[in-house]
Amino acid sequence: MRRGWFLPIAAVLGFAFLYAPIISLVVFSFNESRLVTVWSGFSVKWYGELLRDPQILGAAWLSLQIAAVSASIALVLGTLCAVALVRFKRFRGRTALAGMVSAPLVMPDVITGLSLLLLFVTMESFFGWPAGRGMLTIIIAHSTFCMAYVTVVVQSRLSDLDLSLEEAAMDLGANPVRVFFDITLPIIAPALVSGWLLGFTLSLDDLVIASFVSGPGSSTLPMVIFSKVRLGVSPDINALATIIVGIVALGVVAATVIQLRARPRRARA
């Protein structure tokens, strides 16, 4: 009996610990008062203030651009690394490549950001590129560490892929390039989508590395939020967080609905 009560209570307490602060943030985003801990009435004025803040809007647009480009670059490079590690079991430098792919996963962000900053400074002094720090250096930095996560995701899917499908296609006369695009790519497409979304989220969420490699006029959304929160949490930040939570929740619901609708079709197939 005690064991039967323990698991539900532990689950409730765990979910409350995780989601109670988020619920409180959403509720107080509709607070009329500027004080985020004192409820004085329902209002949506802080959403209007947020939409009229050029700093927040500019940082959000910059972060979205950086995240999309970084995730796309990381997807291409990470997929190539995954194919090399899975399909080519023995080649010179394989151990070094596997180690370099795994290093960003365990390396502290401070070390990664500092090393990239030193790299950009050295490259600028020797080659004149990249000229200063800005959007380009942030994209390079984010692509570097996001590539490791994409490689792990795609590598796990390629490892489970049935090679007989590709062999059957080649027996029917397809060349390796066509086999990859017609057979392998559609099968690993869910892993590619997952890797891209993971890279997009990590880039959009990054603060430490971007702080090292950014320059004047290239402050991302986490950097702007952090600078504002240091002076005290304001209701417009609550409104911004609520919008982000709402977008993520809609995405999760949409993905769940698509999966539920796809199950009968897969069962019939």
N, C-alpha and C positions, 0 to 999 in steps of 0.2 A: 504493500500500500504506500509506504513512504517513497519507494522508488518510483511508483506511478505518479506521485505528486511532484517529485523533484524535477523531472524533465520539463513539464509544462511551466513550472514556476521559473526555472532557469532560462527557458526560452523567452518568456515574457520580460524578465528582467534584462536579458541581453538585448532584445529588440528595443525596449524602452531606453536603455543606455545609448543605443545607436541613433534612434530616430526622435527621441524627445527633444534634443536641442534643435533639430531641423524643423520640427513642428512649431517650436517656440519661435524660431526665426521667421517662419512663414506668417505666423499670427501677428507678430509685432511689426511686420512690414506694412500692415494695414493700420498701424497706430497713428493717431493724429498728432500725438506729441513728438517732439524731437528727442525726448528721453526714451531710449529703447527698452528700459525696464519698468516704465510707468505707463499703464494703459489709460488713455484719456478719451477714447472714442474711435469709431471706425472711420477710416479715410483712405483714399487712394492717391493723395496728393504727392506722396513720395515717389510714386511711379512716374508722375509727370515731371517731378524734379530730376529724376534719373534720365528721362528721355531728353531733357534740356541741358544735360551736362556734356559738353563737347569732349572733355577729357576722358570720361568713361566710354563714350561712344567711339572715340578714336582708338582708344586702347583695345576695346572689344573687337573692332574691325581689324586692327593690326594682328591681334592674337588669332583670329579666325584664319586670316591669310597665312600666317606662319604655320599654324597647325595643319592646314590643308596641304601646303607645299611640303612641309617636313614629313608628314605621314606618307605622302605619295612617293617621295624620294626613298624614304626608309622601306617602303613596301617593295620597290624594285630591287634595291640593294640587298635587303633581307631575304627576298625570295631567291636571288642568285646564290647567296651564301648557303641557304638551306639546301638548294639543289646540289651544290658542290659537296656539302658535308654528307648528304644522304646517298647520293648516287655514285660518288667517287670515293670509295672507301680508303684508298691508298694513293696519296700524291704528296709530293714534297711541300712541306709547310702546312699540312692539314692540322697538325696539333697546335701550331701557332695560330692558325685561323680560328680554330675552335676556342682557344684561350682568349683571343681578342674579342670574339663575339660574346663570350660569357663575362668578360671583365666589366662592361658598363652595368651589368645586372647587380653586381655586388660592390661596385665602387661608390663611395660617398659622393653626393652631388657637389659638395664643396671642392673635392679633389678634381672631379671632372671639369667643373667650371673654371677652376684656376689653371689647369693644364691647357684647356682650350684657349683661354685668354692669353697665356704665354705663347701658344702656337700662333695665334693671330698677330700678336705684336711682332714676333720674329719674322713671320712671313711678310708683314708690311715693311719691315726694315730692310729685308733682302730683295723682295720682288715688287714692293709697292702695292700688293693686293693681299687681302682686302683693305681698301682705303678707309680706315676708321672702323668703328663698331656701330652696327645698326641691324637692320632687318636681315641682311645677308648673313652676317655672322651668327645671328640667332637661328636662322634656318639650318646652317651647316651644323651647329652644335646640337640642335634638336634631332636632326636627321641621324647624327652619329649615335646617340644613345637610344633612339627609338628603333634603329635598325636591329639592335640586339634583341629586343622584344619580338619584333616581327619574325626574326630568324627562328626563335624558339617556337613560336606558334606554327609557322609553316613547316618547320622541320618535324615536329610531332605528327603533323598530318601526312607528310610525305613518307614517314617511316611506316605508317599503317596502310599505305596505298598498295593495292594488289598489282604487282608487276605483270601478271599474266594479261591484264587488259592492254597494256602498252605492247607487250609482245605479240598479242593477237592482231593489233592494228598494224604493226610492222610486218607481220606475216602476210597481211592483205595488201602490202605494197606502200604503206605510208612511210614517209621519211621521218627522221626524229623531230624535226621542227613541227611538222603537221601533227605528229603524235602528241607533242607537248601542248599545242594550242587546241586540238580537238578532243583529247582524252584527259591528259593530266590537269590542264588548267580548269576545266569545268568541275572536276572532282575536288580539287583543292580550293575552289572558289570561296566556300564558307570560311576557310582558314585565312584566305587573303583579305576578306572583308573584316574578319575579326582582328587581324593584324593591323589593318589600316585604322580601324576605329580605336584600337588600343594606342597606336602611335598618335592619333589625333588627340585623344584624351590626355595622354602624358605630356604632349607639347602644350596643350591649352592650359594645363594645370601647373606647369613648371614655373618656379620662382627663383630658385637658387642659381641654376646654370644661366638663365636669362639675365640675372642681375650682373653676372661676371662679363658676359659677352655683348651686352647691349650698350648703346651710347645715347647721347642727347637726342630726343625726339623719337626714340624707339622703345618706349616703355610699354610693356605688355599689360594685359588686364590684371594678372596676379600681382604685378609690381605696383600698379596704381592702387589696387585694393589694399595691399599691405601698407603702403604709405598713408592711406587714409585711416586705416584701423589703428595705426600707431598713435594717432591723435584722438582716438575714441571712436567707437562704433556709431555710425550715423544711420538713420532709417533708410536712406537711399541705398546703402550697401545691403541692408536686409531685402529691399525690393529687388536689387540685382541678383542676389542669391536665390530669391524665390523664383525669378524668371528662369534661371539656370536649372533649378530643381524641377520646374514644370516642364522644360524642354526635355530633360533627361527622362522624366516620368512618361511623357508622351512617346518618346522613342522606345522605352521598354515595353509599354503597352502595345505599340504598333508591332514590334518584333514578336511579342507573344501571340498576338492575333494571327500574324502571318504564319507562324509555326503551327498553330492549332488548325488553321485552314489547310495547311500543306500536308498534315498527317493523313487525312482520308485519301488524298490523291496518291501519296506514296504507298499507302496500303493497297489501293486498287492496282497500282502499277506492279 
